[in-house]
Amino acid sequence: MDYLIAKWLHILSSTLLFGTGLGSAYYMFFASRTRDPAVVAAVVRYVVLADWLFTTTTIVFQPLSGLYMAHLAQMPLTSRWIAWSFGLYLLAGACWLPVVWLQLRMRDMAQAAANAGQPLPPLYDRYLRIWVALGIPAFVALVIVFYLMVAKPA
């Protein structure tokens, strides 16, 4: 595969990663604010599905395609912008892993509450706060990675 195709796939993948993450966060946050267990259960179920289909695949593809392009362009992996990109990417990933666990639990809590005709449990709210707290540094880290990917500062 030549560099231009690898670059296009890398950009497409990063766009899917960022867009899916931002869109999922938006819908899950605002669905959760409705406090309607049926709405929350449906939205969180689709957020979990989107994470598995889009986020997981792009999380794997991004570093692989980045390493491949660096190899093709003969860029040293010790370049500061590459090192920072990988560090920030790992930070975002470290935030994302517990988010996945939280989303699975939140999905199950919301579905159980909807099935029982009960309100969301207080633990759901606690998980939502943690989910938001982990999402903010992950989002900021990926915004910076996007900048580094485009600007490639010396």
C-alpha positions in Angstrom: 0.0 0.0 0.0 1.5 3.4 -0.9 1.8 6.3 1.4 -1.2 8.3 0.0 -3.6 5.4 0.5 -2.3 4.7 4.0 -2.6 8.4 4.9 -6.2 8.6 3.6 -7.2 5.5 5.6 -5.4 6.9 8.7 -7.3 10.2 8.4 -10.6 8.4 7.7 -10.1 6.2 10.7 -9.2 9.1 13.0 -12.3 10.9 11.8 -14.4 7.9 12.6 -12.8 7.5 16.0 -13.2 11.1 16.9 -16.7 11.5 15.4 -18.1 8.3 16.9 -16.6 9.2 20.3 -18.0 12.7 20.3 -21.4 11.7 18.9 -21.8 8.8 21.4 -20.8 11.0 24.3 -23.3 13.7 23.3 -26.2 11.3 22.9 -25.4 9.3 26.0 -25.0 12.4 28.2 -28.2 14.0 27.1 -30.2 10.8 27.1 -29.0 10.2 30.7 -30.1 13.7 31.6 -33.7 12.8 30.7 -33.7 10.4 33.6 -36.1 8.2 31.6 -34.8 4.6 32.0 -36.3 3.4 28.7 -34.7 6.3 26.7 -31.4 5.8 28.6 -31.4 2.0 28.0 -32.0 2.4 24.3 -29.4 5.1 23.8 -26.7 3.5 25.9 -27.3 0.2 24.2 -26.5 1.8 20.8 -23.5 3.7 22.3 -22.0 0.4 23.4 -22.6 -1.1 20.0 -21.0 1.9 18.3 -18.0 1.6 20.6 -17.5 -2.0 19.6 -18.1 -1.5 15.9 -16.3 1.8 15.3 -14.2 2.9 18.2 -12.6 -0.4 18.9 -11.6 -1.0 15.3 -10.3 2.5 14.8 -8.4 2.4 18.1 -6.5 -0.6 16.8 -6.1 0.7 13.3 -4.8 4.2 14.2 -1.4 3.3 15.7 -0.8 0.6 13.2 -1.5 2.9 10.2 0.6 5.6 11.9 3.5 3.3 12.4 3.2 2.1 8.8 3.2 5.7 7.4 6.2 6.6 9.6 8.0 3.6 8.2 7.1 4.5 4.6 8.2 8.1 5.1 11.3 7.0 7.0 10.3 9.2 10.0 12.1 8.3 13.2 9.6 7.2 15.9 11.6 9.3 18.3 10.4 12.5 16.6 8.8 14.6 19.3 5.4 15.0 17.6 5.2 11.2 17.1 6.2 10.5 20.7 3.7 13.0 22.0 1.0 11.6 19.7 1.5 8.1 21.0 1.7 9.3 24.6 -1.6 11.3 24.3 -3.2 8.4 22.4 -2.3 6.0 25.3 -3.8 8.5 27.8 -7.0 8.6 25.8 -7.0 4.8 25.6 -6.4 4.6 29.4 -9.5 6.7 29.9 -11.5 4.8 27.3 -11.0 1.3 28.9 -12.8 2.1 32.1 -15.4 4.1 30.1 -16.3 0.9 28.3 -16.7 -1.0 31.6 -18.9 1.9 32.9 -21.1 1.9 29.8 -21.7 -1.8 30.0 -22.8 -1.4 33.6 -24.9 1.7 32.9 -26.6 0.0 30.0 -27.5 -2.9 32.3 -28.7 -0.7 35.1 -30.9 1.4 32.7 -32.4 -1.7 31.1 -33.1 -3.2 34.6 -34.7 0.0 35.7 -36.8 0.2 32.5 -38.0 -3.4 32.8 -39.0 -2.9 36.5 -40.6 0.5 35.8 -38.2 2.0 38.4 -36.1 5.2 38.2 -32.4 5.0 37.4 -30.5 4.0 40.6 -28.1 6.5 42.3 -25.2 4.3 41.2 -26.0 5.2 37.6 -25.5 8.9 38.4 -22.2 8.1 40.1 -21.0 6.2 37.0 -22.2 9.0 34.8 -20.0 11.5 36.7 -17.0 9.2 36.4 -17.8 8.6 32.7 -17.8 12.4 32.1 -14.6 12.9 34.1 -12.8 10.3 32.1 -14.2 11.6 28.8 -12.8 15.1 29.2 -9.1 14.2 29.3 -9.6 11.6 26.5 -11.3 14.3 24.3 -8.6 16.9 24.9 -5.9 14.3 24.3 -7.4 13.3 20.9 -7.8 17.0 19.9 -4.1 17.5 20.5 -3.3 14.3 18.6 -5.3 15.6 15.7 -3.3 18.8 15.8 0.0 16.9 15.9 -1.1 14.6 13.1 -1.8 17.6 10.8 0.9 20.1 11.9 3.8 17.6 12.6 5.6 20.3 14.5 9.4 20.0 14.7 
